[in-house]
Every structure is written in structure tokens, then in C-alpha cells.
Amino acid sequence: MTDRTTAGTPTMNGWRKSSYSDPNGGSCLEVLDGDRCGVPVRDSKVPDGPAVVFSRAGWASFIVALQQ
């Protein structure tokens, strides 16, 4: 479940591309670690677009589910 979306993602520093992203520019997901409001996630092909912001607990649950 997401908390919110946010605009202005290009001005946020520290985005990292997922290690599972397609190196040829296909499916690319970026995550911003260390944001005080949660965990923003965006499409790296649309850096000027909005990001979905997950709560820290929601993101942690998502990561745990992926590892199972």
C-alpha cells in the first residue's frame, strides 16, 4: 500500500537503479534511500515524473516478501 505520490523527483538526490533493472533501458526502477518521509520509487525512464512513496514499514514488508 502506498502512502502518497510526489512530484519534483528530479530535484531529489541519491536515486539508485535497481540491480534487477534491464541494462538495455527496458524495465528500470529507481529507489531513493534515506528520504525522511518514506521510500520513493520511480520509473528511471521518466525522471521528471512522479514517484510513489511507500512507508518504511510497507517497503520493508515488500522486500521480505521478495526474498521468500
N, CA, C and O atoms as a Maestro MAE file, in Angstrom:
{
 s_m_m2io_version
 :::
 2.0.0
}

f_m_ct {
 s_m_title
 :::
 protein
 m_atom[272] {
  # First column is atom index #
  i_m_mmod_type
  r_m_x_coord
  r_m_y_coord
  r_m_z_coord
  i_m_residue_number
  s_m_chain_name
  s_m_pdb_residue_name
  s_m_pdb_atom_name
  i_m_atomic_number
  :::
  1 25 0.851 -1.169 0.000 1 A "MET " " N  " 7
  2 3 0.000 0.000 0.000 1 A "MET " " CA " 6
  3 2 0.894 1.229 0.000 1 A "MET " " C  " 6
  4 15 1.868 1.292 0.750 1 A "MET " " O  " 8
  5 25 0.577 2.177 -0.815 2 A "THR " " N  " 7
  6 3 1.377 3.394 -0.892 2 A "THR " " CA " 6
  7 2 0.813 4.464 0.011 2 A "THR " " C  " 6
  8 15 -0.387 4.500 0.283 2 A "THR " " O  " 8
  9 25 1.672 5.319 0.463 3 A "ASP " " N  " 7
  10 3 1.243 6.453 1.268 3 A "ASP " " CA " 6
  11 2 0.817 7.616 0.388 3 A "ASP " " C  " 6
  12 15 -0.191 8.268 0.657 3 A "ASP " " O  " 8
  13 25 1.580 7.874 -0.656 4 A "ARG " " N  " 7
  14 3 1.332 9.058 -1.490 4 A "ARG " " CA " 6
  15 2 2.228 9.016 -2.722 4 A "ARG " " C  " 6
  16 15 3.074 8.134 -2.868 4 A "ARG " " O  " 8
  17 25 2.026 9.973 -3.589 5 A "THR " " N  " 7
  18 3 2.963 10.192 -4.687 5 A "THR " " CA " 6
  19 2 3.564 11.574 -4.489 5 A "THR " " C  " 6
  20 15 3.014 12.404 -3.764 5 A "THR " " O  " 8
  21 25 4.676 11.809 -5.127 6 A "THR " " N  " 7
  22 3 5.326 13.104 -5.008 6 A "THR " " CA " 6
  23 2 5.838 13.547 -6.368 6 A "THR " " C  " 6
  24 15 6.358 12.737 -7.136 6 A "THR " " O  " 8
  25 25 5.694 14.809 -6.659 7 A "ALA " " N  " 7
  26 3 6.249 15.398 -7.877 7 A "ALA " " CA " 6
  27 2 7.622 15.968 -7.541 7 A "ALA " " C  " 6
  28 15 8.042 15.930 -6.385 7 A "ALA " " O  " 8
  29 25 8.310 16.486 -8.523 8 A "GLY " " N  " 7
  30 3 9.595 17.127 -8.273 8 A "GLY " " CA " 6
  31 2 10.723 16.145 -7.993 8 A "GLY " " C  " 6
  32 15 11.719 16.505 -7.365 8 A "GLY " " O  " 8
  33 25 10.575 14.919 -8.449 9 A "THR " " N  " 7
  34 3 11.608 13.928 -8.162 9 A "THR " " CA " 6
  35 2 12.978 14.260 -8.759 9 A "THR " " C  " 6
  36 15 13.985 13.803 -8.218 9 A "THR " " O  " 8
  37 25 13.069 15.038 -9.853 10 A "PRO " " N  " 7
  38 3 14.407 15.348 -10.368 10 A "PRO " " CA " 6
  39 2 15.266 16.133 -9.384 10 A "PRO " " C  " 6
  40 15 16.493 16.073 -9.458 10 A "PRO " " O  " 8
  41 25 14.650 16.861 -8.474 11 A "THR " " N  " 7
  42 3 15.424 17.669 -7.530 11 A "THR " " CA " 6
  43 2 15.909 16.856 -6.333 11 A "THR " " C  " 6
  44 15 16.694 17.351 -5.525 11 A "THR " " O  " 8
  45 25 15.449 15.617 -6.217 12 A "MET " " N  " 7
  46 3 15.865 14.758 -5.111 12 A "MET " " CA " 6
  47 2 17.157 14.050 -5.504 12 A "MET " " C  " 6
  48 15 17.245 13.480 -6.591 12 A "MET " " O  " 8
  49 25 18.144 14.082 -4.639 13 A "ASN " " N  " 7
  50 3 19.445 13.477 -4.928 13 A "ASN " " CA " 6
  51 2 19.576 12.105 -4.270 13 A "ASN " " C  " 6
  52 15 18.998 11.860 -3.211 13 A "ASN " " O  " 8
  53 25 20.342 11.209 -4.906 14 A "GLY " " N  " 7
  54 3 20.653 9.930 -4.305 14 A "GLY " " CA " 6
  55 2 19.890 8.749 -4.874 14 A "GLY " " C  " 6
  56 15 19.905 7.670 -4.282 14 A "GLY " " O  " 8
  57 25 19.225 8.924 -6.008 15 A "TRP " " N  " 7
  58 3 18.489 7.820 -6.619 15 A "TRP " " CA " 6
  59 2 19.455 6.719 -7.027 15 A "TRP " " C  " 6
  60 15 20.556 6.996 -7.502 15 A "TRP " " O  " 8
  61 25 19.039 5.461 -6.840 16 A "ARG " " N  " 7
  62 3 19.847 4.337 -7.312 16 A "ARG " " CA " 6
  63 2 18.947 3.403 -8.108 16 A "ARG " " C  " 6
  64 15 17.787 3.179 -7.764 16 A "ARG " " O  " 8
  65 25 19.512 2.870 -9.174 17 A "LYS " " N  " 7
  66 3 18.761 1.964 -10.039 17 A "LYS " " CA " 6
  67 2 18.764 0.571 -9.425 17 A "LYS " " C  " 6
  68 15 19.778 0.120 -8.892 17 A "LYS " " O  " 8
  69 25 17.642 -0.095 -9.503 18 A "SER " " N  " 7
  70 3 17.524 -1.460 -9.007 18 A "SER " " CA " 6
  71 2 18.501 -2.369 -9.736 18 A "SER " " C  " 6
  72 15 18.711 -2.229 -10.940 18 A "SER " " O  " 8
  73 25 19.091 -3.296 -9.004 19 A "SER " " N  " 7
  74 3 20.009 -4.258 -9.618 19 A "SER " " CA " 6
  75 2 19.269 -5.210 -10.554 19 A "SER " " C  " 6
  76 15 19.897 -5.912 -11.345 19 A "SER " " O  " 8
  77 25 17.957 -5.240 -10.470 20 A "TYR " " N  " 7
  78 3 17.150 -6.096 -11.344 20 A "TYR " " CA " 6
  79 2 16.685 -5.368 -12.595 20 A "TYR " " C  " 6
  80 15 15.990 -5.958 -13.422 20 A "TYR " " O  " 8
  81 25 17.050 -4.100 -12.754 21 A "SER " " N  " 7
  82 3 16.630 -3.333 -13.921 21 A "SER " " CA " 6
  83 2 17.305 -3.837 -15.179 21 A "SER " " C  " 6
  84 15 18.414 -4.371 -15.144 21 A "SER " " O  " 8
  85 25 16.621 -3.657 -16.280 22 A "ASP " " N  " 7
  86 3 17.118 -4.069 -17.589 22 A "ASP " " CA " 6
  87 2 18.243 -3.129 -18.032 22 A "ASP " " C  " 6
  88 15 18.020 -1.922 -18.126 22 A "ASP " " O  " 8
  89 25 19.440 -3.647 -18.306 23 A "PRO " " N  " 7
  90 3 20.550 -2.780 -18.704 23 A "PRO " " CA " 6
  91 2 20.343 -2.124 -20.066 23 A "PRO " " C  " 6
  92 15 21.064 -1.187 -20.408 23 A "PRO " " O  " 8
  93 25 19.375 -2.595 -20.847 24 A "ASN " " N  " 7
  94 3 19.111 -2.045 -22.177 24 A "ASN " " CA " 6
  95 2 18.030 -0.968 -22.168 24 A "ASN " " C  " 6
  96 15 17.535 -0.581 -23.227 24 A "ASN " " O  " 8
  97 25 17.665 -0.487 -21.002 25 A "GLY " " N  " 7
  98 3 16.698 0.600 -20.919 25 A "GLY " " CA " 6
  99 2 15.253 0.153 -20.856 25 A "GLY " " C  " 6
  100 15 14.351 0.971 -21.032 25 A "GLY " " O  " 8
  101 25 15.011 -1.114 -20.611 26 A "GLY " " N  " 7
  102 3 13.642 -1.625 -20.522 26 A "GLY " " CA " 6
  103 2 13.026 -1.295 -19.179 26 A "GLY " " C  " 6
  104 15 12.743 -0.133 -18.888 26 A "GLY " " O  " 8
  105 25 12.822 -2.291 -18.380 27 A "SER " " N  " 7
  106 3 12.202 -2.111 -17.065 27 A "SER " " CA " 6
  107 2 13.225 -1.554 -16.089 27 A "SER " " C  " 6
  108 15 14.128 -2.270 -15.654 27 A "SER " " O  " 8
  109 25 13.090 -0.295 -15.748 28 A "CYS " " N  " 7
  110 3 14.066 0.357 -14.866 28 A "CYS " " CA " 6
  111 2 13.356 1.023 -13.694 28 A "CYS " " C  " 6
  112 15 12.497 1.886 -13.869 28 A "CYS " " O  " 8
  113 25 13.731 0.608 -12.525 29 A "LEU " " N  " 7
  114 3 13.156 1.124 -11.301 29 A "LEU " " CA " 6
  115 2 14.259 1.787 -10.496 29 A "LEU " " C  " 6
  116 15 15.351 1.236 -10.359 29 A "LEU " " O  " 8
  117 25 13.977 2.969 -9.962 30 A "GLU " " N  " 7
  118 3 14.931 3.657 -9.100 30 A "GLU " " CA " 6
  119 2 14.317 3.873 -7.726 30 A "GLU " " C  " 6
  120 15 13.119 4.121 -7.590 30 A "GLU " " O  " 8
  121 25 15.169 3.770 -6.712 31 A "VAL " " N  " 7
  122 3 14.760 3.928 -5.325 31 A "VAL " " CA " 6
  123 2 15.616 5.025 -4.702 31 A "VAL " " C  " 6
  124 15 16.807 5.138 -4.994 31 A "VAL " " O  " 8
  125 25 15.007 5.819 -3.852 32 A "LEU " " N  " 7
  126 3 15.746 6.862 -3.138 32 A "LEU " " CA " 6
  127 2 15.839 6.462 -1.676 32 A "LEU " " C  " 6
  128 15 14.855 6.536 -0.940 32 A "LEU " " O  " 8
  129 25 17.023 6.038 -1.258 33 A "ASP " " N  " 7
  130 3 17.240 5.655 0.136 33 A "ASP " " CA " 6
  131 2 17.462 6.893 0.987 33 A "ASP " " C  " 6
  132 15 17.973 7.906 0.509 33 A "ASP " " O  " 8
  133 25 17.079 6.804 2.237 34 A "GLY " " N  " 7
  134 3 17.378 7.875 3.180 34 A "GLY " " CA " 6
  135 2 16.423 9.044 3.157 34 A "GLY " " C  " 6
  136 15 16.688 10.057 3.804 34 A "GLY " " O  " 8
  137 25 15.319 8.945 2.435 35 A "ASP " " N  " 7
  138 3 14.340 10.025 2.438 35 A "ASP " " CA " 6
  139 2 13.622 10.020 3.784 35 A "ASP " " C  " 6
  140 15 13.241 8.953 4.266 35 A "ASP " " O  " 8
  141 25 13.431 11.160 4.390 36 A "ARG " " N  " 7
  142 3 12.838 11.228 5.725 36 A "ARG " " CA " 6
  143 2 11.348 10.931 5.738 36 A "ARG " " C  " 6
  144 15 10.777 10.666 6.796 36 A "ARG " " O  " 8
  145 25 10.716 10.975 4.577 37 A "CYS " " N  " 7
  146 3 9.261 10.782 4.513 37 A "CYS " " CA " 6
  147 2 8.853 9.359 4.155 37 A "CYS " " C  " 6
  148 15 7.670 9.032 4.251 37 A "CYS " " O  " 8
  149 25 9.771 8.513 3.751 38 A "GLY " " N  " 7
  150 3 9.446 7.159 3.337 38 A "GLY " " CA " 6
  151 2 10.440 6.677 2.305 38 A "GLY " " C  " 6
  152 15 11.607 7.069 2.324 38 A "GLY " " O  " 8
  153 25 9.977 5.818 1.395 39 A "VAL " " N  " 7
  154 3 10.848 5.262 0.364 39 A "VAL " " CA " 6
  155 2 10.244 5.585 -1.006 39 A "VAL " " C  " 6
  156 15 9.345 4.880 -1.462 39 A "VAL " " O  " 8
  157 25 10.729 6.646 -1.668 40 A "PRO " " N  " 7
  158 3 10.247 6.983 -3.006 40 A "PRO " " CA " 6
  159 2 10.773 5.993 -4.047 40 A "PRO " " C  " 6
  160 15 11.928 5.571 -3.996 40 A "PRO " " O  " 8
  161 25 9.904 5.634 -4.986 41 A "VAL " " N  " 7
  162 3 10.244 4.722 -6.083 41 A "VAL " " CA " 6
  163 2 9.727 5.369 -7.363 41 A "VAL " " C  " 6
  164 15 8.599 5.860 -7.406 41 A "VAL " " O  " 8
  165 25 10.566 5.366 -8.415 42 A "ARG " " N  " 7
  166 3 10.134 5.970 -9.678 42 A "ARG " " CA " 6
  167 2 10.616 5.154 -10.867 42 A "ARG " " C  " 6
  168 15 11.471 4.278 -10.737 42 A "ARG " " O  " 8
  169 25 10.056 5.457 -12.015 43 A "ASP " " N  " 7
  170 3 10.461 4.868 -13.285 43 A "ASP " " CA " 6
  171 2 11.656 5.678 -13.787 43 A "ASP " " C  " 6
  172 15 11.527 6.879 -14.022 43 A "ASP " " O  " 8
  173 25 12.804 5.045 -13.952 44 A "SER " " N  " 7
  174 3 14.003 5.787 -14.349 44 A "SER " " CA " 6
  175 2 13.895 6.355 -15.762 44 A "SER " " C  " 6
  176 15 14.632 7.275 -16.117 44 A "SER " " O  " 8
  177 25 12.987 5.816 -16.568 45 A "LYS " " N  " 7
  178 3 12.807 6.337 -17.924 45 A "LYS " " CA " 6
  179 2 12.017 7.641 -17.925 45 A "LYS " " C  " 6
  180 15 11.968 8.342 -18.936 45 A "LYS " " O  " 8
  181 25 11.393 7.968 -16.780 46 A "VAL " " N  " 7
  182 3 10.600 9.194 -16.653 46 A "VAL " " CA " 6
  183 2 11.040 9.927 -15.383 46 A "VAL " " C  " 6
  184 15 10.256 10.053 -14.443 46 A "VAL " " O  " 8
  185 25 12.285 10.410 -15.345 47 A "PRO " " N  " 7
  186 3 12.799 11.036 -14.122 47 A "PRO " " CA " 6
  187 2 12.067 12.322 -13.730 47 A "PRO " " C  " 6
  188 15 12.124 12.739 -12.573 47 A "PRO " " O  " 8
  189 25 11.383 12.949 -14.684 48 A "ASP " " N  " 7
  190 3 10.620 14.154 -14.372 48 A "ASP " " CA " 6
  191 2 9.218 13.825 -13.865 48 A "ASP " " C  " 6
  192 15 8.478 14.715 -13.447 48 A "ASP " " O  " 8
  193 25 8.861 12.554 -13.906 49 A "GLY " " N  " 7
  194 3 7.532 12.141 -13.472 49 A "GLY " " CA " 6
  195 2 7.464 11.972 -11.963 49 A "GLY " " C  " 6
  196 15 8.453 12.174 -11.259 49 A "GLY " " O  " 8
  197 25 6.301 11.606 -11.480 50 A "PRO " " N  " 7
  198 3 6.125 11.448 -10.031 50 A "PRO " " CA " 6
  199 2 6.763 10.163 -9.517 50 A "PRO " " C  " 6
  200 15 7.091 9.261 -10.288 50 A "PRO " " O  " 8
  201 25 6.928 10.101 -8.225 51 A "ALA " " N  " 7
  202 3 7.402 8.887 -7.557 51 A "ALA " " CA " 6
  203 2 6.297 8.417 -6.622 51 A "ALA " " C  " 6
  204 15 5.545 9.220 -6.070 51 A "ALA " " O  " 8
  205 25 6.213 7.121 -6.458 52 A "VAL " " N  " 7
  206 3 5.318 6.546 -5.469 52 A "VAL " " CA " 6
  207 2 6.126 6.441 -4.183 52 A "VAL " " C  " 6
  208 15 7.250 5.940 -4.199 52 A "VAL " " O  " 8
  209 25 5.570 6.906 -3.079 53 A "VAL " " N  " 7
  210 3 6.290 6.896 -1.812 53 A "VAL " " CA " 6
  211 2 5.655 5.861 -0.882 53 A "VAL " " C  " 6
  212 15 4.498 5.985 -0.479 53 A "VAL " " O  " 8
  213 25 6.438 4.849 -0.559 54 A "PHE " " N  " 7
  214 3 5.997 3.798 0.342 54 A "PHE " " CA " 6
  215 2 6.404 4.142 1.771 54 A "PHE " " C  " 6
  216 15 7.435 4.779 1.984 54 A "PHE " " O  " 8
  217 25 5.612 3.732 2.737 55 A "SER " " N  " 7
  218 3 6.041 3.874 4.123 55 A "SER " " CA " 6
  219 2 7.247 2.957 4.322 55 A "SER " " C  " 6
  220 15 7.420 1.994 3.574 55 A "SER " " O  " 8
  221 25 8.067 3.242 5.304 56 A "ARG " " N  " 7
  222 3 9.232 2.388 5.555 56 A "ARG " " CA " 6
  223 2 8.802 0.962 5.892 56 A "ARG " " C  " 6
  224 15 9.415 -0.004 5.437 56 A "ARG " " O  " 8
  225 25 7.750 0.838 6.687 57 A "ALA " " N  " 7
  226 3 7.259 -0.495 7.058 57 A "ALA " " CA " 6
  227 2 6.708 -1.235 5.840 57 A "ALA " " C  " 6
  228 15 6.931 -2.436 5.688 57 A "ALA " " O  " 8
  229 25 5.998 -0.526 4.984 58 A "GLY " " N  " 7
  230 3 5.467 -1.137 3.768 58 A "GLY " " CA " 6
  231 2 6.566 -1.611 2.839 58 A "GLY " " C  " 6
  232 15 6.480 -2.699 2.269 58 A "GLY " " O  " 8
  233 25 7.603 -0.796 2.684 59 A "TRP " " N  " 7
  234 3 8.735 -1.164 1.824 59 A "TRP " " CA " 6
  235 2 9.474 -2.363 2.411 59 A "TRP " " C  " 6
  236 15 9.848 -3.277 1.677 59 A "TRP " " O  " 8
  237 25 9.686 -2.368 3.721 60 A "ALA " " N  " 7
  238 3 10.369 -3.484 4.373 60 A "ALA " " CA " 6
  239 2 9.580 -4.779 4.185 60 A "ALA " " C  " 6
  240 15 10.171 -5.829 3.934 60 A "ALA " " O  " 8
  241 25 8.262 -4.717 4.303 61 A "SER " " N  " 7
  242 3 7.428 -5.902 4.082 61 A "SER " " CA " 6
  243 2 7.537 -6.390 2.643 61 A "SER " " C  " 6
  244 15 7.576 -7.595 2.395 61 A "SER " " O  " 8
  245 25 7.587 -5.465 1.703 62 A "PHE " " N  " 7
  246 3 7.733 -5.807 0.286 62 A "PHE " " CA " 6
  247 2 9.051 -6.533 0.041 62 A "PHE " " C  " 6
  248 15 9.078 -7.553 -0.647 62 A "PHE " " O  " 8
  249 25 10.140 -6.015 0.596 63 A "ILE " " N  " 7
  250 3 11.460 -6.625 0.410 63 A "ILE " " CA " 6
  251 2 11.497 -8.029 1.027 63 A "ILE " " C  " 6
  252 15 12.042 -8.954 0.425 63 A "ILE " " O  " 8
  253 25 10.925 -8.189 2.213 64 A "VAL " " N  " 7
  254 3 10.881 -9.501 2.859 64 A "VAL " " CA " 6
  255 2 10.097 -10.479 1.987 64 A "VAL " " C  " 6
  256 15 10.512 -11.626 1.816 64 A "VAL " " O  " 8
  257 25 8.977 -10.040 1.441 65 A "ALA " " N  " 7
  258 3 8.167 -10.925 0.587 65 A "ALA " " CA " 6
  259 2 8.940 -11.344 -0.668 65 A "ALA " " C  " 6
  260 15 8.798 -12.478 -1.127 65 A "ALA " " O  " 8
  261 25 9.747 -10.452 -1.223 66 A "LEU " " N  " 7
  262 3 10.543 -10.782 -2.409 66 A "LEU " " CA " 6
  263 2 11.612 -11.836 -2.099 66 A "LEU " " C  " 6
  264 15 11.970 -12.640 -2.960 66 A "LEU " " O  " 8
  265 25 12.106 -11.825 -0.889 67 A "GLN " " N  " 7
  266 3 13.205 -12.725 -0.526 67 A "GLN " " CA " 6
  267 2 12.717 -14.128 -0.183 67 A "GLN " " C  " 6
  268 15 13.532 -15.036 -0.023 67 A "GLN " " O  " 8
  269 25 11.429 -14.320 -0.070 68 A "GLN " " N  " 7
  270 3 10.902 -15.634 0.305 68 A "GLN " " CA " 6
  271 2 10.749 -16.525 -0.895 68 A "GLN " " C  " 6
  272 15 10.317 -17.670 -0.762 68 A "GLN " " O  " 8
  :::
 }
 m_bond[271] {
  # First column is bond index #
  i_m_from
  i_m_to
  i_m_order
  :::
  1 1 2 1
  2 2 3 1
  3 3 4 2
  4 3 5 1
  5 5 6 1
  6 6 7 1
  7 7 8 2
  8 7 9 1
  9 9 10 1
  10 10 11 1
  11 11 12 2
  12 11 13 1
  13 13 14 1
  14 14 15 1
  15 15 16 2
  16 15 17 1
  17 17 18 1
  18 18 19 1
  19 19 20 2
  20 19 21 1
  21 21 22 1
  22 22 23 1
  23 23 24 2
  24 23 25 1
  25 25 26 1
  26 26 27 1
  27 27 28 2
  28 27 29 1
  29 29 30 1
  30 30 31 1
  31 31 32 2
  32 31 33 1
  33 33 34 1
  34 34 35 1
  35 35 36 2
  36 35 37 1
  37 37 38 1
  38 38 39 1
  39 39 40 2
  40 39 41 1
  41 41 42 1
  42 42 43 1
  43 43 44 2
  44 43 45 1
  45 45 46 1
  46 46 47 1
  47 47 48 2
  48 47 49 1
  49 49 50 1
  50 50 51 1
  51 51 52 2
  52 51 53 1
  53 53 54 1
  54 54 55 1
  55 55 56 2
  56 55 57 1
  57 57 58 1
  58 58 59 1
  59 59 60 2
  60 59 61 1
  61 61 62 1
  62 62 63 1
  63 63 64 2
  64 63 65 1
  65 65 66 1
  66 66 67 1
  67 67 68 2
  68 67 69 1
  69 69 70 1
  70 70 71 1
  71 71 72 2
  72 71 73 1
  73 73 74 1
  74 74 75 1
  75 75 76 2
  76 75 77 1
  77 77 78 1
  78 78 79 1
  79 79 80 2
  80 79 81 1
  81 81 82 1
  82 82 83 1
  83 83 84 2
  84 83 85 1
  85 85 86 1
  86 86 87 1
  87 87 88 2
  88 87 89 1
  89 89 90 1
  90 90 91 1
  91 91 92 2
  92 91 93 1
  93 93 94 1
  94 94 95 1
  95 95 96 2
  96 95 97 1
  97 97 98 1
  98 98 99 1
  99 99 100 2
  100 99 101 1
  101 101 102 1
  102 102 103 1
  103 103 104 2
  104 103 105 1
  105 105 106 1
  106 106 107 1
  107 107 108 2
  108 107 109 1
  109 109 110 1
  110 110 111 1
  111 111 112 2
  112 111 113 1
  113 113 114 1
  114 114 115 1
  115 115 116 2
  116 115 117 1
  117 117 118 1
  118 118 119 1
  119 119 120 2
  120 119 121 1
  121 121 122 1
  122 122 123 1
  123 123 124 2
  124 123 125 1
  125 125 126 1
  126 126 127 1
  127 127 128 2
  128 127 129 1
  129 129 130 1
  130 130 131 1
  131 131 132 2
  132 131 133 1
  133 133 134 1
  134 134 135 1
  135 135 136 2
  136 135 137 1
  137 137 138 1
  138 138 139 1
  139 139 140 2
  140 139 141 1
  141 141 142 1
  142 142 143 1
  143 143 144 2
  144 143 145 1
  145 145 146 1
  146 146 147 1
  147 147 148 2
  148 147 149 1
  149 149 150 1
  150 150 151 1
  151 151 152 2
  152 151 153 1
  153 153 154 1
  154 154 155 1
  155 155 156 2
  156 155 157 1
  157 157 158 1
  158 158 159 1
  159 159 160 2
  160 159 161 1
  161 161 162 1
  162 162 163 1
  163 163 164 2
  164 163 165 1
  165 165 166 1
  166 166 167 1
  167 167 168 2
  168 167 169 1
  169 169 170 1
  170 170 171 1
  171 171 172 2
  172 171 173 1
  173 173 174 1
  174 174 175 1
  175 175 176 2
  176 175 177 1
  177 177 178 1
  178 178 179 1
  179 179 180 2
  180 179 181 1
  181 181 182 1
  182 182 183 1
  183 183 184 2
  184 183 185 1
  185 185 186 1
  186 186 187 1
  187 187 188 2
  188 187 189 1
  189 189 190 1
  190 190 191 1
  191 191 192 2
  192 191 193 1
  193 193 194 1
  194 194 195 1
  195 195 196 2
  196 195 197 1
  197 197 198 1
  198 198 199 1
  199 199 200 2
  200 199 201 1
  201 201 202 1
  202 202 203 1
  203 203 204 2
  204 203 205 1
  205 205 206 1
  206 206 207 1
  207 207 208 2
  208 207 209 1
  209 209 210 1
  210 210 211 1
  211 211 212 2
  212 211 213 1
  213 213 214 1
  214 214 215 1
  215 215 216 2
  216 215 217 1
  217 217 218 1
  218 218 219 1
  219 219 220 2
  220 219 221 1
  221 221 222 1
  222 222 223 1
  223 223 224 2
  224 223 225 1
  225 225 226 1
  226 226 227 1
  227 227 228 2
  228 227 229 1
  229 229 230 1
  230 230 231 1
  231 231 232 2
  232 231 233 1
  233 233 234 1
  234 234 235 1
  235 235 236 2
  236 235 237 1
  237 237 238 1
  238 238 239 1
  239 239 240 2
  240 239 241 1
  241 241 242 1
  242 242 243 1
  243 243 244 2
  244 243 245 1
  245 245 246 1
  246 246 247 1
  247 247 248 2
  248 247 249 1
  249 249 250 1
  250 250 251 1
  251 251 252 2
  252 251 253 1
  253 253 254 1
  254 254 255 1
  255 255 256 2
  256 255 257 1
  257 257 258 1
  258 258 259 1
  259 259 260 2
  260 259 261 1
  261 261 262 1
  262 262 263 1
  263 263 264 2
  264 263 265 1
  265 265 266 1
  266 266 267 1
  267 267 268 2
  268 267 269 1
  269 269 270 1
  270 270 271 1
  271 271 272 2
  :::
 }
}
